Amino acid sequence: MKTRRTCLASAIAIITLTNANPLIAQQASSDQIDEVVVLGAGATFNSSEVSEAMRKQQSSITSVNALIDNLPGVSVNEGDTYGFDDWSTNISVRGFSNSLDEQQIGTTIDGIPNGGSNYGGGSKANRFVDPANIGSVEVSQGTADIASRSHEALGGTIDYRTDDPSDHRRSRMELAAGEFDARRLYYRFDTGTFAGNSKAWISYSTQETTDWITETAENEREHIAAKLVSGSERGSIKAYISYDDIHEDNYQRVYSNAQFEEHPENDFLNGEWTGVPYNDQLYRRGWSTIRENLLAYTQLDFDLSDQLNVEGGIYYHRNEGRGDWIPPYLVNITDDGNNGQSEFLGGTIATGGTQLEKIYFVDARGNALTPEENCPFSVNNIYGPSGKEYDPRCYSADAIPVMSYRHTHYEKERAGLTLDFTYNSHIAGYENTLRGGIWYEDATRDEYRDWHKISDASQGAGFDATFYWIQYDRSYPQETQKWYLQDALTIDTVTLTLGAKQFFVDVERKDLFNESPNADINSDSDILISTGLIWETPVEGIVLFAGYAENFKAISDSILERPESDLDNIEPETSETIEIGLRYAGDNLTLTSTYFKNEFENRIIFLDNNSASGQNYLIGTNGTYFNAGGIESSGLELSLNYDISDSLNLYSSYTQIDATYIGTGDATVDETLGLTPGNDVVGIADHLLVIGLDWNSEIFYGGISSKYTGDRHVDLDNTWVADAYMVTDAYLGLDLVDLNPALSGLNLNLVVNNLFDEDYLGTVVSGGAWIGAPRTVSLSTTLEF
């Protein structure tokens, strides 16, 4: 498999770089975002896209994920305004979520699958696309287009689309700065049209910021990308490549409403090193996410005849990096007797095996110490009081504290191809469109975990380059195949669609230490049916639509990470979606009303080790999985876009959601899981309301937008409620197109996120929540020449 992936990667790189070579010599053009709000036009399911105003109300430093937050049915929360923390990022759509512990929404980049959204080896869209290179983002709230490629699309798909190169030569430079030491530099060169009908761009950006709580984090991102579009009379070829290198220091969640109410702007991670390991495990710079992502694709789109169109693509993605924590002890792997702990002295380089015990303090010769038997002391932090073994006061004055720096290394390599056709014909005089296609992907994810000694736990977080223990090393090969067919027949003003798709997904676990048995899971889907209706009513501008779709999520390789878990009864997760709606599009007014109902079955639940009692840093071998019922959700989405005048626009969206858990059918199992059938789903707000007003003149522009998020439950028992909140964003800009004949334009954009400095809980996962970002001001300058 690796040879096939390497050959495919080489082919993509050659095509991309060869075609992009004229970048150096050709002339480039202006790039202008002209996307407007599109409310599901021509679709049997509701979908919507970001608008220009939605872009302007977000800082240019922030991630592309934040752009969709005002769309109906959507809620986005990140650890800070700039989106520098994948660990605390949550995207929810109609009761489904992509978060730390859930991956239920599909993500694609220009239609290319992102390879999963989970923290361990997955990648969200902000790893592949720079904010300044976004052309549009389409959210299919209920279900994706039948051709969409994703393993996770239980609740719809988000497609992030890079913008095409411009027809005219231009350079664009952007400088941005903001609170919390935020800085960004971006440069893009568009070649303009060359070699007949080809055009391309290449861009580079670098940005950094700290955290907003202790202002000690080191967050840095570097991004390089290029895109080529070459057209002909019959079709086009597109190629894209991006490289992203990021270092993020994470935020931590709070574990009770009392913690949040008493400390509404403190996640209890420390900005300074204390020399006490139990407290220094919360040192912010020791909670890190480090990732590199390379994505490349080439896509073909050609009309083979007046009736037949064929699209195809090949892609390659490589992800590597690690996640860091700093456990407040060393793990004793080797029995060294009284000769000093080799884990401390540097004599142990162990692979695999099980730990004997934990080492908290040692003497000058490196021997592990035990605390005084009747010591009354303990150390206290967000995890509560420690045991006496963590308190330096329970040892002699010359005792040496010890700690580990734990790295979990992730690597993922994927290569795949897509092929689609569209055939237009007539049946009994009526227009008929037949679509079909296949998707194939070969992927392998590798993961291993090593432990390093912190060189001097009394002084700082620096660690020995050589590990003292590799806890495990495993590989997860995965093969995916998908086919689909869909027919659409238009009879006068009514279009009927009927489609079917099926997934074949095989995933394995290979233990490279041979300490646990290899395993494999086949999570092939049934044939999944979708059907829909569109009626262009006699009333001009009004369209009625209805649809039904069956969705599927393959069993992910993360299920195999704990070799001692029972996997015999695990089944893939499935969902069913029904939508009925109305769209109206007039000269100045566009609106959509959609009723939806989802039923999510066979939900896989793992009993989580991460709780208020602290981190279990040694987790990784066991646990319990269940197909624990699922979720029922239903609700109403309303959206409105109204041009009050040539310069003033009103946008509003409202979502009402009722999302509840379905029980397993076994009261004992429900009780074991802490699951009460009928309880509200964790983290899903019952009401979302957005109102935005945007203004444009010849030179100035501005806008203000407020979003209300209703109450959300934080625990399965529904005893902890994250209160409703409202966040307001505002922006003001100056656009000087004719400032200087040598310039194409100068733009200044001032953004204030969370204008009224609302205190609120943002991302919610079962049993904990991250604090929402405070008021944040940023200013960007864009120069085009």
C-alpha positions in Angstrom: 0.0 0.0 0.0 2.8 2.4 0.9 4.4 2.0 -2.6 1.1 2.8 -4.3 0.6 5.9 -2.2 4.2 7.1 -2.8 3.8 6.7 -6.6 0.5 8.5 -6.5 2.0 11.3 -4.4 4.9 11.7 -6.8 2.5 11.9 -9.8 0.4 14.6 -8.1 3.5 16.6 -7.1 4.9 16.5 -10.6 1.6 17.6 -12.2 1.2 20.4 -9.7 4.7 21.8 -9.8 5.1 21.4 -13.5 1.9 23.2 -14.3 2.7 25.9 -11.7 6.1 26.6 -13.0 5.1 29.6 -15.2 4.2 31.4 -11.9 7.6 33.1 -12.0 7.3 34.6 -15.4 3.6 35.4 -15.9 1.4 38.3 -14.8 -1.1 38.1 -12.1 -4.6 39.5 -11.3 -6.9 40.9 -8.8 -8.7 38.6 -6.5 -12.1 39.5 -5.2 -14.5 37.6 -3.0 -17.9 38.0 -4.5 -19.7 35.1 -2.7 -23.3 35.8 -1.6 -25.6 33.9 0.7 -27.0 31.0 -1.3 -29.9 29.2 0.3 -30.0 25.7 -1.1 -30.8 26.6 -4.6 -31.8 23.6 -6.8 -31.3 21.1 -4.0 -33.7 18.7 -2.3 -32.0 19.3 1.0 -31.2 22.7 2.7 -27.8 24.1 2.2 -26.2 27.5 2.6 -23.0 29.4 1.9 -21.0 32.1 3.6 -21.4 35.7 2.5 -18.9 38.5 2.1 -20.2 40.1 5.3 -19.6 36.9 7.2 -16.0 37.0 6.1 -15.6 40.7 7.1 -16.8 40.2 10.7 -14.0 37.7 11.4 -10.4 38.7 11.8 -8.1 37.7 9.0 -6.1 35.9 11.6 -8.8 33.5 12.6 -9.4 30.0 11.2 -11.8 29.3 8.3 -14.0 27.3 10.6 -15.4 30.5 12.2 -16.8 31.7 8.9 -19.9 29.4 9.0 -21.0 30.3 12.6 -23.9 32.5 11.4 -25.5 30.0 9.0 -28.7 28.3 10.1 -28.4 25.2 12.2 -24.6 25.8 12.8 -22.7 26.6 15.9 -18.9 27.1 16.1 -16.8 27.5 19.2 -13.1 27.7 19.5 -10.7 28.3 22.4 -9.9 31.8 21.3 -11.1 34.3 18.6 -8.2 33.3 16.3 -9.0 29.5 16.4 -5.5 28.5 17.6 -6.5 25.3 19.4 -7.9 22.2 17.7 -8.2 20.6 21.2 -11.1 23.0 22.2 -12.7 23.4 18.7 -16.3 22.4 18.2 -18.5 22.6 15.1 -22.1 21.5 15.5 -24.9 21.2 13.0 -28.4 20.2 13.9 -27.4 18.2 16.9 -24.4 16.5 15.3 -20.8 17.6 16.3 -17.2 17.6 15.3 -15.4 18.0 18.6 -12.8 16.4 20.9 -15.0 13.4 21.5 -17.4 13.3 18.5 -16.9 13.3 14.7 -20.3 13.2 13.0 -20.1 15.9 10.3 -18.3 15.3 7.0 -15.6 17.7 5.8 -14.3 18.2 2.3 -11.8 20.6 0.6 -12.9 21.4 -2.9 -14.8 18.1 -2.7 -11.7 16.2 -1.6 -12.1 14.2 1.7 -10.2 15.7 4.6 -9.3 12.3 6.1 -11.2 12.7 9.4 -11.7 15.4 11.9 -10.5 13.8 15.1 -7.6 15.1 17.2 -5.5 12.0 16.9 -4.4 12.0 13.3 -7.3 13.9 11.9 -7.4 17.3 10.3 -10.0 20.0 10.2 -10.3 22.4 7.3 -8.1 25.1 8.9 -5.1 22.8 8.3 -5.6 22.9 4.5 -6.9 26.4 3.6 -5.6 29.9 4.5 -8.4 32.3 5.4 -7.4 34.6 2.5 -7.7 31.8 0.0 -11.3 30.8 0.7 -13.7 31.2 -2.1 -16.8 29.9 -0.4 -17.9 27.5 2.3 -21.1 25.4 1.7 -22.8 23.7 4.6 -25.3 20.9 3.7 -27.1 20.9 7.1 -29.1 17.7 6.8 -27.1 15.4 4.4 -24.4 15.8 1.9 -24.7 15.6 -1.8 -24.8 11.9 -2.7 -21.4 12.2 -4.3 -19.7 13.7 -1.2 -16.8 11.7 0.1 -16.7 11.3 3.9 -16.5 8.6 6.5 -18.2 10.9 9.1 -21.3 12.4 7.4 -24.0 11.4 9.9 -25.2 15.0 10.0 -24.3 16.7 6.7 -21.1 17.9 5.1 -19.1 21.2 5.1 -17.3 21.8 1.8 -14.5 24.5 2.0 -13.7 25.8 -1.5 -10.5 27.5 -2.4 -10.9 30.5 -4.8 -9.7 30.2 -8.3 -6.9 32.4 -9.7 -7.7 35.7 -11.2 -7.6 36.6 -14.9 -5.3 39.6 -14.3 -1.8 39.8 -12.8 -1.7 41.1 -9.2 0.1 40.8 -6.0 -1.7 41.0 -2.7 0.0 41.7 0.7 -1.8 41.6 4.0 -0.6 42.7 7.4 -2.7 42.1 10.5 -2.3 42.6 14.2 -4.5 42.1 17.2 -4.8 41.7 20.9 -2.9 39.0 22.7 0.2 39.6 20.6 -1.5 38.5 17.4 0.4 39.1 14.1 -0.1 37.9 10.6 1.8 38.4 7.3 0.3 37.1 4.0 1.4 37.4 0.4 -0.2 36.1 -2.7 0.9 36.4 -6.4 -1.7 35.7 -9.2 -0.1 35.1 -12.6 -3.1 36.2 -14.6 -3.9 34.3 -17.8 -0.9 32.6 -19.5 -0.3 29.8 -22.1 -3.6 30.3 -23.7 -6.2 29.8 -21.0 -4.3 28.9 -17.8 -3.9 30.9 -14.6 -2.4 30.3 -11.2 -1.6 31.7 -7.8 0.9 31.0 -5.0 0.6 32.3 -1.4 2.5 32.3 1.8 1.4 33.3 5.3 2.8 33.2 8.8 1.0 34.2 12.0 1.3 33.9 15.7 -0.4 34.8 18.9 -0.5 33.9 22.6 -3.4 32.8 24.7 -5.9 35.2 26.2 -5.8 33.8 29.8 -2.2 33.8 31.0 -0.8 35.2 27.7 2.1 32.7 27.8 1.2 30.3 25.0 3.4 29.9 21.9 1.0 29.7 19.0 2.6 29.8 15.5 1.4 28.8 12.0 3.1 28.8 8.6 1.1 28.1 5.5 2.2 27.7 1.8 -0.3 27.0 -1.0 -0.6 27.1 -4.8 -3.4 26.6 -7.2 -3.6 26.2 -11.0 -6.6 26.3 -13.3 -6.3 25.5 -17.0 -9.3 25.6 -19.2 -10.3 24.5 -22.7 -13.4 24.5 -24.8 -14.5 21.2 -23.4 -13.5 21.5 -19.7 -10.8 22.3 -17.2 -8.0 21.0 -15.1 -7.4 22.1 -11.5 -4.4 21.4 -9.3 -3.9 22.5 -5.7 -1.2 21.9 -3.1 -0.9 23.2 0.5 1.5 22.8 3.3 0.6 23.8 6.9 2.9 23.7 9.9 1.4 24.7 13.3 2.3 24.7 17.0 -0.6 25.3 19.4 -0.6 25.5 23.2 -4.0 24.3 24.3 -6.7 25.6 26.6 -8.2 23.4 29.3 -11.8 22.8 30.1 -13.6 23.6 33.4 -15.4 20.8 35.2 -18.2 22.5 37.1 -20.5 25.5 36.9 -19.1 26.6 40.3 -15.6 26.8 38.8 -16.8 28.9 35.9 -18.9 31.3 38.1 -16.1 31.9 40.5 -13.4 32.1 37.8 -15.1 33.1 34.5 -11.8 33.9 32.8 -9.5 31.2 34.1 -9.0 27.7 32.8 -6.5 26.9 35.5 -3.5 26.2 33.3 -0.4 27.9 34.7 1.7 30.5 32.9 4.7 30.1 35.2 6.6 27.0 36.3 6.3 26.4 40.1 8.6 23.5 40.8 5.8 21.4 42.2 5.0 18.6 39.7 1.3 18.2 40.7 0.8 21.9 39.7 3.2 21.9 36.8 1.3 19.2 35.0 -1.0 22.2 34.3 1.8 24.3 32.7 0.3 25.7 29.5 3.4 25.3 27.3 3.3 21.6 28.2 -0.2 21.2 26.6 0.7 21.4 23.0 -0.6 20.3 19.6 2.1 20.1 16.8 1.0 19.2 13.3 2.2 19.3 9.7 -0.2 18.7 6.8 0.5 18.4 3.1 -2.5 18.1 0.8 -2.3 17.9 -3.0 -4.9 17.1 -5.7 -5.5 17.3 -9.4 -9.1 17.4 -10.7 -10.3 17.0 -14.3 -13.8 18.2 -15.5 -14.6 17.5 -19.2 -17.6 17.3 -21.4 -17.1 14.2 -23.6 -20.2 15.1 -25.5 -23.2 17.4 -25.3 -24.8 14.9 -23.0 -22.0 13.4 -21.0 -19.7 15.1 -18.5 -16.9 13.3 -16.6 -15.1 14.5 -13.6 -12.1 12.8 -12.0 -9.5 13.5 -9.4 -6.5 12.1 -7.6 -5.2 13.3 -4.2 -2.5 12.8 -1.6 -2.5 13.8 2.1 0.2 13.4 4.7 -0.3 14.4 8.3 2.3 14.1 11.1 2.8 15.6 14.5 2.2 15.0 18.1 0.2 15.9 21.2 2.1 16.8 24.4 1.3 16.4 28.1 3.6 16.6 31.2 2.6 13.9 33.7 3.7 14.7 37.3 5.8 11.5 37.7 8.2 9.1 36.0 6.9 5.7 35.0 9.0 2.9 36.6 9.6 0.4 33.7 12.8 -1.4 34.9 13.3 -3.0 38.3 16.7 -1.4 39.3 16.7 -2.4 42.9 18.7 0.1 45.0 21.0 1.2 42.2 19.0 4.3 41.3 16.1 4.5 39.0 17.4 4.2 35.4 14.4 6.2 34.2 15.8 9.1 36.1 19.5 8.4 35.6 19.2 7.8 31.9 19.9 4.1 31.7 16.5 2.9 30.5 15.4 2.9 26.9 12.4 0.6 27.0 9.9 -0.4 24.4 6.5 -1.8 25.3 5.9 -3.7 28.5 3.9 -2.6 31.5 4.7 -0.1 34.2 5.7 -1.3 37.7 4.8 1.8 39.6 5.1 5.6 39.5 8.1 7.6 40.7 7.3 11.0 42.3 10.5 12.1 44.1 14.0 10.6 44.2 17.1 11.1 46.3 20.5 12.3 45.1 21.4 8.7 43.9 18.2 8.5 41.9 16.4 6.1 44.2 12.6 6.4 44.4 11.3 7.9 47.7 8.1 7.2 49.5 6.3 10.0 51.4 6.1 10.1 55.2 3.5 7.7 56.4 1.4 10.1 58.4 2.0 13.2 56.3 -1.2 15.4 56.5 -0.3 17.6 53.4 -1.6 17.6 49.9 -1.4 19.9 46.9 -4.6 21.4 45.5 -5.5 22.5 42.0 -8.4 22.2 39.5 -8.2 18.4 39.8 -8.8 18.7 43.6 -6.4 17.7 46.4 -3.6 15.4 45.5 -2.4 12.4 47.5 0.5 12.9 49.9 2.9 11.3 47.3 2.7 14.5 45.2 3.5 17.0 48.1 7.1 18.0 48.5 6.4 18.7 52.2 6.0 14.9 52.7 9.6 14.3 51.8 13.0 15.4 53.1 14.3 18.8 52.1 16.8 17.4 49.6 14.2 15.3 47.7 14.3 15.8 44.0 10.9 16.2 42.1 10.6 14.3 38.8 8.2 14.6 35.9 7.7 13.2 32.4 7.2 14.9 29.0 4.8 12.6 27.2 4.5 12.7 23.4 1.8 11.0 21.4 3.1 10.9 17.8 0.6 10.8 15.0 1.2 10.1 11.3 -1.3 9.6 8.5 -0.8 9.0 4.8 -3.7 8.9 2.4 -4.0 8.6 -1.4 -7.2 8.3 -3.4 -9.1 8.8 -6.5 -12.6 10.0 -7.5 -14.5 9.5 -10.7 -18.0 10.9 -11.5 -20.2 11.1 -14.5 -23.3 13.1 -15.4 -25.5 12.0 -18.3 -28.3 14.3 -19.5 -31.0 12.8 -21.7 -34.8 12.8 -22.2 -37.3 10.2 -21.1 -40.7 10.4 -22.7 -39.9 14.0 -23.6 -38.9 14.9 -20.0 -35.4 16.0 -18.9 -33.5 13.3 -17.1 -30.1 13.5 -15.4 -28.2 10.4 -14.4 -25.2 10.7 -12.1 -22.9 8.2 -10.7 -19.4 7.7 -9.4 -16.8 5.9 -7.3 -14.3 6.8 -4.6 -11.3 4.8 -3.6 -8.9 5.6 -0.8 -5.9 3.8 0.7 -4.8 5.2 4.0 -2.5 4.2 6.9 -2.4 5.9 10.3 0.5 5.3 12.6 0.6 6.2 16.3 3.2 5.7 19.0 3.7 7.2 22.4 7.0 7.9 24.1 8.0 9.3 27.5 10.9 11.7 28.2 12.3 12.7 31.5 11.9 16.4 32.2 15.6 17.3 32.8 15.1 19.3 36.0 11.5 19.4 37.3 12.3 22.0 39.8 13.3 24.5 37.1 11.3 24.1 33.9 9.7 22.0 31.2 12.9 21.2 29.2 13.1 17.5 28.6 15.8 14.9 27.5 15.9 14.3 23.8 16.2 10.5 24.4 13.0 8.8 25.6 13.1 6.5 28.5 10.0 4.5 27.4 8.0 3.9 24.2 4.6 2.8 25.6 3.2 1.4 22.4 3.6 1.6 18.6 0.7 0.6 16.3 -0.3 1.0 12.7 -3.8 1.3 11.3 -4.2 0.5 7.6 -7.6 1.4 6.1 -9.2 0.9 2.7 -12.3 2.7 1.5 -14.5 2.2 -1.5 -17.7 3.9 -2.4 -20.2 3.9 -5.3 -23.3 5.9 -5.9 -26.0 6.4 -8.5 -28.7 9.1 -8.7 -31.4 9.8 -11.2 -33.3 13.1 -11.5 -36.4 13.4 -13.7 -37.9 16.8 -14.3 -41.7 16.8 -15.3 -42.7 20.3 -16.0 -42.1 22.1 -12.7 -41.4 19.1 -10.6 -38.0 17.3 -10.2 -37.9 13.9 -8.6 -34.6 12.3 -7.5 -33.8 8.8 -6.4 -30.3 7.7 -5.4 -28.3 4.9 -3.8 -24.8 4.7 -2.4 -22.7 2.2 -0.5 -19.5 2.2 1.5 -17.0 -0.6 1.9 -14.5 0.3 4.7 -11.9 -2.1 6.1 -9.6 -1.0 9.0 -6.9 -3.0 10.8 -4.7 -2.7 13.8 -1.1 -3.9 13.6 0.8 -3.9 16.9 4.5 -3.3 16.0 5.6 -4.5 19.4 3.6 -7.7 19.1 2.2 -7.2 22.6 -1.4 -7.4 21.6 -3.2 -9.4 18.8 -3.7 -7.7 15.5 -7.3 -7.0 14.7 -9.5 -5.8 11.8 -13.0 -4.5 11.5 -15.2 -4.5 8.4 -17.8 -1.7 8.6 -19.4 -2.0 5.2 -22.7 -0.1 4.9 -26.0 -1.3 3.6 -27.2 0.3 0.4 -28.2 3.8 1.5 -31.2 5.3 -0.2 -31.9 9.0 -0.8 -34.8 10.6 -2.5 -36.1 14.1 -3.0 -38.6 16.4 -4.7 -38.4 20.0 -5.9 -41.5 21.8 -7.0 -41.2 25.2 -8.7 -44.6 26.6 -7.7 -46.8 28.8 -9.8 -45.9 31.7 -7.5 -42.8 33.3 -8.9 -39.7 32.7 -6.8 -41.2 30.1 -4.5 -39.8 26.6 -4.5 -41.0 23.7 -2.3 -38.6 20.8 -1.5 -38.5 17.6 0.4 -36.0 14.9 0.9 -35.1 11.7 2.7 -31.6 10.3 3.1 -29.8 7.5 4.9 -26.4 8.4 6.3 -23.5 6.4 7.6 -20.3 6.7 9.6 -17.7 4.0 9.3 -16.1 2.5 12.5 -13.0 4.6 12.9 -9.5 3.2 13.6 -9.7 5.0 17.0 -11.9 2.2 18.1 -9.0 -0.2 17.8 -6.6 2.0 19.9 -7.4 0.0 23.1 -6.5 -3.6 22.3 -8.2 -5.0 25.4 -11.6 -3.6 24.6 -14.4 -5.9 23.4 -15.1 -5.2 19.8 -17.3 -8.2 18.9 -20.6 -6.3 19.1 -19.7 -2.9 17.6 -21.6 -1.8 14.5 -21.3 1.3 12.3 -23.3 4.3 13.3 -26.2 5.3 11.0 -28.7 8.1 10.7 -31.8 9.0 8.7 -32.8 12.5 7.7 -36.1 13.9 6.6 -36.5 17.5 5.4 -39.4 19.6 4.2 -38.9 23.2 3.2 -39.7 26.3 1.2 -37.4 28.7 -0.6 -38.2 32.1 -1.9 -35.8 34.2 -4.1 -36.9 37.7 -5.2 -35.1 40.8 -6.4 -34.2 42.0 -2.9 -35.3 39.2 -0.6 -34.2 35.6 -0.2 -35.6 33.4 2.5 -35.8 29.7 3.5 -37.8 27.7 5.9 -36.9 24.1 6.7 -38.4 21.5 9.0 -36.0 18.6 9.7 -36.0 15.3 11.6 -33.0 13.1 12.2 -32.7 9.7 13.9 -29.1 8.7 14.7 -28.8 5.0 15.7 -26.1 2.6 16.9 -24.2 5.4 18.6 -20.7 4.2 19.7 -19.8 5.4 23.3 -16.6 4.9 25.1 -16.3 5.3 28.9 -14.0 8.4 29.1 -11.0 8.5 31.4 -10.8 12.3 31.4 -12.7 13.7 34.3 -12.4 16.3 37.1 -10.3 13.8 39.1 -7.4 14.4 36.7 -5.8 13.0 33.6 -4.9 9.3 33.4 -1.8 9.8 31.3 -1.2 6.0 31.0 -4.5 5.3 29.2 -4.2 3.6 25.9 -4.8 -0.1 26.4 -8.3 -0.7 27.6 -11.9 0.6 28.0 -15.4 -0.2 27.1 -17.3 0.5 23.8 -21.1 0.3 23.4 -23.6 0.9 20.6 -25.7 2.9 23.1 -28.9 3.8 21.3 -28.5 7.1 19.6 -30.0 10.5 19.2 -33.3 11.8 17.9 -33.4 15.4 16.8 -36.0 17.6 15.1 -36.4 21.3 14.5 -37.0 24.3 12.4 -34.5 26.5 10.5 -35.4 30.0 9.1 -33.1 32.3 7.2 -33.6 35.7 5.6 -31.4 37.9 3.5 -32.9 41.3 2.6 -31.3 44.1 0.6 -33.0 47.1 2.3 -31.2 49.4 -0.1 -28.2 49.4 -2.5 -26.0 50.0 0.5 -27.8 48.3 3.4 -28.4 44.6 4.0 -30.2 42.6 6.7 -29.4 39.0 7.4 -31.1 36.8 10.0 -31.2 33.1 10.8 -33.1 31.2 13.5 -32.8 27.5 14.5 -34.9 25.6 17.0 -33.6 22.1 17.9 -34.9 19.4 20.1 -32.2 16.8 20.4 -32.5 13.9 22.9 -30.8 10.6 23.6 -32.3 7.3 22.7 -31.7 4.5 25.2 -30.0 1.2 24.6 -33.2 -0.7 25.4 -31.5 -2.2 28.5 -32.1 -0.1 31.6 -29.0 -1.7 33.3 -26.7 -0.7 30.5 -28.2 2.8 30.4 -27.5 3.2 34.1 -23.9 2.0 33.7 -23.3 4.5 31.0 -25.1 7.3 32.9 -27.5 7.6 30.0 -31.1 8.6 30.6 -33.4 8.2 27.5 -35.1 11.4 26.7 -32.4 13.6 28.2 -31.1 16.5 26.1 -28.0 15.9 24.1 -24.8 17.3 25.6 -23.6 20.6 24.0 -26.6 21.2 21.7 -28.4 24.5 22.2 -32.2 24.5 21.9 -32.3 27.9 20.1 -29.9 29.8 17.8 -30.6 33.3 16.6 -28.5 35.5 14.4 -29.3 39.1 13.3 -26.8 41.1 11.2 -26.8 44.5 9.6 -24.2 45.3 6.9 -23.6 48.7 5.2 -21.5 49.6 2.2 -20.7 53.0 0.6 -18.3 54.0 -2.1 -15.4 54.1 0.4 -16.5 53.0 3.8 -18.2 49.8 4.9 -19.2 48.3 8.3 -21.5 45.9 10.0 -22.7 44.4 13.3 -24.0 40.9 14.0 -25.3 39.4 17.2 -25.7 35.6 17.9 -27.9 34.2 20.7 -27.1 30.7 21.8 -29.6 29.0 24.1 -29.0 26.8 27.1 -26.9 23.6 26.7 -26.4 20.7 29.0 -22.9 19.7 29.9 -23.5 16.3 31.4 -25.5 13.2 30.4 -27.6 13.6 33.6 -28.6 17.1 32.5 -27.8 18.5 35.9 -25.3 21.1 34.7 -26.6 23.7 32.3 -24.3 26.1 30.4 -26.4 29.3 30.4 -27.6 31.0 27.2 -25.4 33.8 26.0 -25.2 36.4 23.2 -22.0 37.5 21.4 -21.8 40.5 19.2 -19.2 41.1 16.5 -18.6 44.3 14.7 -16.4 45.5 11.8 -15.5 48.8 10.2 -13.5 49.2 7.0 -12.1 51.5 4.4 -11.7 50.5 0.8 -9.6 52.8 -1.4 -9.5 51.4 -4.8 -8.3 54.6 -6.6 -5.8 55.7 -4.0 -2.8 55.5 -6.4 -2.5 54.5 -10.1 0.2 52.1 -9.2 -2.0 50.3 -6.7 -5.1 48.1 -7.4 -6.4 48.9 -4.0 -5.9 49.5 -0.3 -8.2 48.1 2.4 -8.3 48.6 6.1 -10.5 46.4 8.2 -11.1 46.8 12.0 -12.8 43.8 13.7 -14.1 43.6 17.3 -15.2 40.1 18.3 -17.4 39.7 21.4 -17.9 43.5 21.4 -19.6 43.6 24.9 -17.1 41.2 26.5 -19.6 38.5 27.3 -18.5 35.8 29.8 -19.8 32.4 28.6 -19.0 28.7 28.2 -18.0 27.9 24.6 -17.3 24.4 23.5 -19.1 21.7 25.5 -18.2 18.1 25.7 -19.6 15.5 28.1 -18.6 16.5 31.7 -16.6 19.7 30.8 -16.6 22.9 28.9 -14.1 25.5 27.6 -14.5 29.2 28.5 -15.5 31.4 25.5 -13.1 34.0 24.2 -13.3 37.5 25.5 -13.5 40.8 23.5 -10.8 40.8 20.9 -9.8 43.6 18.6 -7.8 43.2 15.5 -6.8 45.4 12.5 -5.8 44.2 9.0 -4.3 46.1 6.1 -4.5 44.6 2.6 -2.5 46.1 -0.3 -3.0 45.0 -3.9 -0.7 46.1 -6.7 
